[in-house]
């Protein structure tokens, strides 16, 4: 049974004589966890349990409607009572948990293997991202057709109008958009633990999921044994306006690595110079374009990209096969941005820059194709949920003058500050009352492992460090071989996770080889580990 079919039960109303199906629908609308048969084939090794978790949409309103969140529990083959479950918190904000399609569910089986054996892995679709009705994807915005020659001011006006129409539609459907933020989601976490009868568990947050894990530490610490924060977003950090600077910093590390390697330097030369030449060439008219058919071919094919096999069928793109996609300076930066967090793609950056500087189309086409296929494989952000979170948790604390200054400092990368995070939509998006506490550090003595990738252009190590300084039992590490999303990229990260979960103390110094870590931070042992004391940290790079 699909999630969509489950959601269609809402058309059956509870009335005198409606019988079993009306009663079942009424039950599903009552707060709590309702176990059900899984809506996908159970091809995964080990026990799998599924259900719908019902919560109040807005806990501040007694008459608030209820909403349902899908939950899947991937059990371990060999249960060990001393190993607590791990709740996985997806990022975004607004990234779906991908619990509906078979191929997506199989991804979680692979993800479970990234964690130490013996722990159940629990995945909950966060509010607004798990069910298909109402439509939180804001198609008014995501499918907005903008003329290529439209000035940027006109584009913004069209986007603002589309966002306002989406908000109006959702409110007319009875949605309370002020109830979709990190604080309400943190309450969902606390209620789920209680509903499942779990005494304690570990929270694992990736990217914006770390923001949610930290909110759970702030508002609902009971039952949280530990947290693992992968690619950290601390609430007090102004990470949105730093995006261009962090991207450039990560890219310069790739340039420096090549310069320090005699073979790379001899073969590809000065990558910083090659990058500037490539940007200059792609910024000059005429703009190079590729058609969809030119990029992906005429027949059905399977491509191996980043260790995965992706199948392409021209029939699925028949309506857009002649679409021309521009390959300009902004496209190159987007490709480099994505490549930084994929080891295989990152290793090809020197080749890409050399070939583009020489304007050789064959390499451009091949890497552009791989980039587009990767993007198509990634989950889409649910726009309404993204806007509700960012406009409530982040943008109220970032002044327009700071955005302007950051954009000016970014130069040609200014669009990463002004457009990648459309802050201008927040003025027209209803998020309710803002609590200033959302812009303050989370203080907690609960053990925490914080992981950052050296090449991460979104959540670099300084953000992990900013969070760790307020966690007396927190241990922060920068992994030498990773970008954004460390655990799935780094063997060292998996060893650190294993050692941390065994003892909830600082992993031994010999957990990873000497070249695996480029920075670390932790405090010296405190006399009273239950108290937050003065900082006595140890930091090395």
Buried (B, 14 or more C-beta within 10 A) or exposed (E): EEBEEBBEBEEBEEEEEEEEEBEBBBEBBEEBBBEBEBBBEEEBEBEBBBBBBBBBBBBEEEEBEEBBBBBBBBBBEEEEEEBBBBBBBBBBBBBBBBBBEEEBBBEBBEBBEBBBEBBBBBBBBBBBBBBBEBBBBBEBBEEBEEEEEEEEEEBBEBBBBBBBBBBEBBEEEEBBBBBBBBBBBBBBBBBBBEBBEBEEBBBBBBBBBBBBBBBBBBBBBEBBBBBBBBBBBBBBBBBBBBBBBBBBBBBEBBBEBBBEEEEBBEEBBBBBEBBEBBBEBBEEEEEBEBEBBBBBEEEEEEBEBBEEEBEBEBEEBEEEBEEEBEBBBBBBBBBBBBBBBBBEBBEBBBBBBBBBBEEEBEBBBBBBBBBBBBEEEEBEBBBBBBBBBBBBBBBBBBEEEBBBEBBEEBEEBBBBBBBBBBBBBBEBBBBBEBEEEBBBBBEBBBBBBBBBBBBBBBBBBBBBBBBBBBBBBBBBBBBBBBBBBBBBBBEBBBBBBBBBBEEBBBBEEEBBEEEBBBBBBBBEEBEEEEEBEEEEBEEEE
